[in-house]
Amino acid sequence: MLSNLGDNRLARFLAPPKLGAMAWLEAPLLVVMAVLVGFLVRPDDPLIFQGGIRWSIVVVLLVALRYGSLLGSLGMLTLLLAWFACKALGLYPGLAFPELTFLGGYIIVLITGEFADMWRVRLDRAESRAGYTLDRLQNLTQRHVLLRLSHDRLEENLLVRPYTVRDALLSLRDVMMDESHLEVLPAGDELLNLLADYCQLQRGGLYSVAGGGINPEPVALLGQNAPLDLDDRLLKHAFESRQMAHVQMAGEGYGGIYWVAAPVMNSGGQLIGMVVVERMPFLSIHQETLQLFGLLLNFYADVVQHGPEVDHLIDVWPGMPAVFGRELVALANLSAAKKIDTTLILFTPDDSAQSRQIVEGLYRGRRNLDGYWWVDQESHQLMLLMPMTGPSSFESFLRRVEEWLAEDYAFASLAQAGVSYVHHSLDKRPVKAQIEEMLVEAGNG
């Protein structure tokens, strides 16, 4: 629900996420309109200061609830100016300045505004966490579906193919890592060959997307293909909707040459390429094949688009998994924006076999959300990436670890077990500098 809060029009109307230029105009206008209504209801008391409830101050409270304490103060200042305007018009003769009314109202407005500001920050942090969790859930869902399809294909083709979809994906990842990261779509030929094996493509091409359009020069081709037709209805529909389109969707009036047009889009929603298919068996265009087609492209895009900063981290530490580096950079950006707290912890065991066994237990007992990197496989040095973990959550994690050590190993702490650790909350500094700082503290510098 929190991830969809930003799409709720009523919620955005009642509590705008940002203070725009209109807010600075709307806050005093609401107070002025309330005073004008007061002239219609009580011409002799337009501010409605006489009676049980000061209704004009209630309007300022609503402004503070909607925009926060700053614009609530502006609304209170507008009401104060309205008082002097009414006095200039001859209203409230003989009535002294209601200082207690304004002072008490301003205090209540400040309290109300601080409440609104606090919950706006909390909701923003909750939306960021929910959005990150939703991205991870989508990645896990894609991997689960890909695993199921791989299992089905293994059962069907075990006698005719000596390798599985998993093997092909791992080999594709290795090729992409080995090739130049300066290429927009590396290992394009291997990708098309993989699609030919598992989705029965016979003729097609891979094209890059840049500057809001498709580059007609192919990155890779499978078979003899005609020049790319950018005006093709099927291709335009797939590009504009960012969804796979096939010939069965085009209807009887379609006269183009493409059977399938599929966007190459990563889990973050970034479109980096298009695959167009000129020929494949018509009976192969069914849900299972098309689903596998899309998942293979998503896998390819997620591996390719991990950014130059991740490339640099992998160049400095070749043993760092690309998935770990990508998550680390993404979480560092969210932490710099004060949206998600993330903790890095580096475990270093001593030379005893038991301490290394404990580090392996920490690796096995990590959350599914946590990333990991074996910094030094021989010495069992392990780094864990713990999203949505601030200081208090980290203290809870340490307590659980100590309870586990006391129950299984009769140790009171990690230090007593021979495992030292260094932890660090991600901040706005470069990720490389933060990792280097942790390694130096751990004695790796």
N, C-alpha and C positions, 0 to 999 in steps of 0.2 A: 504494500500500500504506500509506503514511504517513497518508493522509487517512482510511483505514478503521481505523487503529490504535485510535482511541477506541471503536469499536464491537466490538472483539475482547474477549470476556468473559475469556478466559484472560489476556490482556495486562493488562486492568484489575485482575484479581485479583492477579497477580504484582507489578505496579507501579502502585498506585493513583495517579491523576493529582493528587489533592489529599489533604492530611492532615486528615481529619475527626476528630470526637470519638472515634469508635471506635478510631482508630489509637493514641491516647494510652492507651487501655485495653488494646488488643491487644498492644502492644509488651511491657509488663511481664508480661502473662498468658502469652505464649509462653515467657518465661524461667522463670516459675513452673511451668508445665507440664513444661518440660524437667527442672527440679529434682525434680518429683514422679515423673517417669519414672525419674530417677536413683535415687530411694529404692527403686523396685521392682527395678531392675537391680542396684544396688550399695548396699545399705542402709548400709554403713559408709563409702561415698564417694559421696554423692548428687550432688556437683558434678563428679564424675569429674575430679578434679585430679591423680590419681595415675596414671601411665602415660605413654604416648607422646603422645596427643592430648588436649587439653582440650576435650571435646565440648560442654560447656556454653557455652564462648565461641563455638563454631561457631554456636550458636543466636542469639547476639547479633549475629554477623556477618550472618546471614540477615535479622535485623530491620533492620540498617543498610542492607543491599542493597534491602530492600523499601520503607523509609520515609525513609532518609537519615541524616545524621550526628546530627541532634538527637535523634530517637527511638532511634538506636543508642546514644547516650550514656545515655538513660533506661534502656535494656535493661542496659547495663553497670552502672548504679547499682543496678538490681534484683538483679543477680547479686552485687554487693558486699553488699547487705543480706541476701541468702540465705546468704552465707558467715557473717556474724555470727549469723544465726538458727541455722545448723547448730552453730556453736560454743556457743551458748546451750543447745542440746539435748544437748551432751556429745560431739559428734562431733569428729573430728580432734584427739584429745588429744595434747598435746605438739608439735603441728605449728604452726610460726610462720606469721604472716600472709604469704601468697604475693604479696608486693608486686611482684616481677618478672612473675609471671603476669598480674596485673591490669593492670600498667602496659603490658606488651607487648600484651596483648589490647586495651586501650583505644586504643593507637596504631593497631593494625590496624583496629579498628572505625571510628575517625575517617577513616582513608584510604578504607575501603570506603564509608562514608557520603558522603564528598565525591565519590567516583566516581559514586555513585547520584544525588546532587543535580545534578552536572554534566550527566549524560546525560538526566535528567528535563527540565532546561531546554532542552537541545539538541533533544530529541524534541518538546517543546512548540512551539519555534520552527519545527521542520520541519513539524509538523502545520498550523500557521498558514499557512506558505507554501504547503503542498500544498492547503489549503482555498481559499486565495485563487486559486491557479492553476486549481483545479477550477471555481471560479465563472467565471473568465475563459474557460475552455474551453467551459463550457456556453453562455455568451453568444455565443462565436464559432460554436459548433455551430448555435445557433438562427438566427444571421444567415446562415450558409451554407445551411441548409435553406430559409430565407425567400428567399434569392437564387435558389435552384434553382426553387422554386415560382413565383416572380415571372417567371422566364424561361419556364417552361412556360405560364403564363397569358398571357404576351405573345405566344407563338406561336399560342395558341388564339384570342385575342380581338383580334389586331392590327387586323383589318379592321372591327371593330365598336366598339372603344374607343380613343380617341385618347390615352390615358395609361396608364402602367404602375403596378404595385403600388408600386414605388419612389417614383414621383411622388406617389402617394396617401399614402404613409407620411411623406414629407417635408412635404407640406401639412398632414397631421394633426399632426405635431410643431410646425410653425409656429403652428397654431391653439392648441395646448395651451400653448405658450410665451406667446402673446399674451393668453390669458385669465387670469383671476385665479388666483394660486397658493393663495388661501385656500380655493378649492373642493376638495372631496375628489376628485372625478372630473371634471375639466374636459373640455370638448369631447366630452361624451357623445353628443350628436346626430351629430357628425361621425364618431365611432367606429361608431355603428350604421349610418350611411349607407355607410361603407367596408365593413362586414360584409355589407350588403345587396348591394353591387356585386360583391364577390368571393366571397362564400359563399352568395349567393342567399337571404338572410334576407328574409322577407316581413312578419313580425310578431314583435316581441320587446321586451325592456326591459333597461336597465342599472340595477343596484341596488348601493348601497354596503354595505360590511361594517364594522361597528364594535362594540366591546364584546362580541365573541364571537358575534354574531348578524347576520342580514341585516336591513337597514332596509327595511320594506315600501314606503316611499315611493320611487317611481322617480326616478332621476337623469335619465334620458332614455328615451323610448319611440319605437318604430318601429311605426306603425299603431295600431289600436285594440286595447288589451290588457285582459284581465280583471285584477282585483286579484291581487296576488301571493299564491300559496298556499304558505305556509311549511311545511305538513305534506305537501306533495307528495313522494312517495318518490324520484323522480328528482332533485329539487332537494336533498333532504336527503343523498342519497348523494354528489352532487357537492360539497356543502359540507363534509361530514365527511371525505371522502377527498381533497379538494382536487385532484380530477381531473375532466376533462370526462366527462359522462355523456350518452348519447343514447337515443332511444326503442328502438333495436334491442338495447340492453343490458338493458332493463327486463323483457323477456319478455312472454308473452301475457297475464298477469294485470294488467298495468299499465293503469290507466284514467285517468291524469292528462292534463292539457292541454298539457304541455311536450314539445317534440321534442328540444331540446338544453338542457342546463344546463352552463355553463362558468365556472370561477373566473377572475377577473382577478388574477393573481399574478405578482409581479416575480421576477427571477432570484435574489433573496435569500430567496425563500420566504415573503414577506409577502402575505397575502390581503387585498385592498383592495376587492373588488367581485365581483358575480356578473352574468352575462348569461344570461337565460332566453329561449328561443325558443319561441313559440307556433305559428308556422307557417313552413315552408320546404319546398321540393320533397323528397319522400321519396328520390328518386334522387340528390339532392345529399348525402345522409348517407353519405359514403364516406371512406376514409382520407385522400385528398389534401385534400378540402375541410375535414375536421375538423382536419387538421394545420395548414393555413393559418389556420383559425379560432383555434386555440390560439396560434400564433406572433404573430398580429396583436394578440391580447390581451396577450401577454407584452411585446411591443414597447410597447404603450400603457402598461402598468404600469411598465415601466422608465423611461419618459420622465416619467410623472406623479410617481412616488415618488422624487424625488431629494432631498427633505428641505428644511426651511426654511433650513438653513445654506447649501446650494447656491443656493437662491433669493436669499439675501442677497449671495453672491459675484457672481451674475449681475447683480444690481441695481447693484453697485459697478463691475463691469467687464462691460458688456453684450456685449463681444466674446468672452467666455470661453465655450467650448462646454459645454453641460450635462453631456456625458459626461466631460469633463475635470474639471469641478467635482465630480461625483459620485465619481469615482475618487480625487480628491485628498482629499475628506473621509473616505472609507472608509479609505484608506491612512494618513491622519493618526491616525485612531482606533486602527488596528493598531500604528502606531509608538509612540503614547502608551502602549500596553499592553506595549511591548517585545517584540512578536511578529514584526514585519516591518520591516526597515530600508528606508527610501525616501529617495531623493535628488531634490531639485528643482534644476535648472540652467537659468540664464537666459543666452542668448547675445545679445550686442549687437554687430553689425558697425559698422564705420565707414562713411564715405560712398562708399567705392570699390565698384565693381561686382563685383570679385573676392571681396571679403569677404562680400558678400551672396550670391554664388554658393556660397561655402563653407557658409554657414548653411543654404541650401537643400539642400546635400549632406548636412549633418547631419540635416536633417528626413527626407530620403529614406532615409538609412541607419539610422534608429532601429529598435529592436526592435519586434516586433508587440505586445509587452507594454507598451511605453512610451506614455504619453499626451502630447499636444502642445497648445500654445496659442500662436497668433501674437498676441503681446501688442500689437505694432504692425506691421501688415501693410506699411505704407509704408516703414518703416525696417528691415523684416525682422528684428524682434526676436522671438526664439523662446524659449519655455519648454518644457522637457521634464520629464515626470514619470516617474521611473525606479524602479519597484517592485523590491523584493528587491536593492537596491543600497546596500551600506554603504560605509564609507571605502575599504576595500581594493578592492572592485568598482569604485568610482568611479575610483580610480587606474588600474586596468586599462583602463577606458573611455578615460581621457585618453591612455594610451599607444597604444591603437589609433587614436585620432584623430590623434595626432602622426605615427604611421607612415603613415596615409593622406595626411596633408598633405605629408609628405616625399616620398612616392611620386608623388602627382598634381600637387602645386603647388610642390615644392621649398622648403617652409617647415618650420622646425624646431618651431614651436609655434603655438598659436592667436593669441597676442599678436603674433607676427611677421606673421601673416596678416591682422592688423587686426580680429580678433574678440576682444572681451573677454567674460568669463563670470563669473557669480556662482553659486555652488552652496551648497546648504543641506540638511542632513538634517532631515526632519520630526520634530517633537517634540510635546509635549503642549499647547503654546500654541495659541490660536485660529488657524485656517488663514489668516484674513484678515490677522492681524498678521504672520504669517510671509511672506506674499506681499508685503505692503507693505514689509517690511524688505528683501527682495531687490530690489524696484523702486527703493528709495532708494539702496541700494548701487550699483545699475546706473546711477544718475543720472536716474531717472524721477520722483523725489520732488519 
